Amino acid sequence: MRVHVDETKCQGHTLCAMAAPDIFELSDFDGHAQAVAGDVPPHLEDAVKAAASTCPEQAIVITG
């Protein structure tokens, strides 16, 4: 599974970083999220899926 955050949609709600802090980090500049690793370890897949489902902007893109 791979994940990334669509920068054009992210509004910095921080829900993804709360759901999967090992995968998402927030920018010190604008608070927007980014995925720190494109490849998601199997033990974190459920957390990433939860993060994607709670994103109000649907900015989290999961593939694979």
Secondary structure in CASP SS format (residue, H / E / C, confidence):
PFRMAT SS
TARGET T0000
AUTHOR 0000-0000-0000
METHOD secondary structure of the structure
MODEL  1
M C 1.00
R E 1.00
V E 1.00
H E 1.00
V E 1.00
D C 1.00
E C 1.00
T C 1.00
K C 1.00
C C 1.00
Q C 1.00
G C 1.00
H C 1.00
T C 1.00
L H 1.00
C H 1.00
A H 1.00
M H 1.00
A H 1.00
A C 1.00
P C 1.00
D C 1.00
I C 1.00
F E 1.00
E E 1.00
L E 1.00
S C 1.00
D C 1.00
F C 1.00
D C 1.00
G C 1.00
H C 1.00
A E 1.00
Q E 1.00
A E 1.00
V C 1.00
A C 1.00
G C 1.00
D E 1.00
V C 1.00
P C 1.00
P H 1.00
H H 1.00
L H 1.00
E H 1.00
D H 1.00
A H 1.00
V H 1.00
K H 1.00
A H 1.00
A H 1.00
A H 1.00
S H 1.00
T H 1.00
C C 1.00
P C 1.00
E C 1.00
Q C 1.00
A C 1.00
I E 1.00
V E 1.00
I E 1.00
T E 1.00
G C 1.00
END
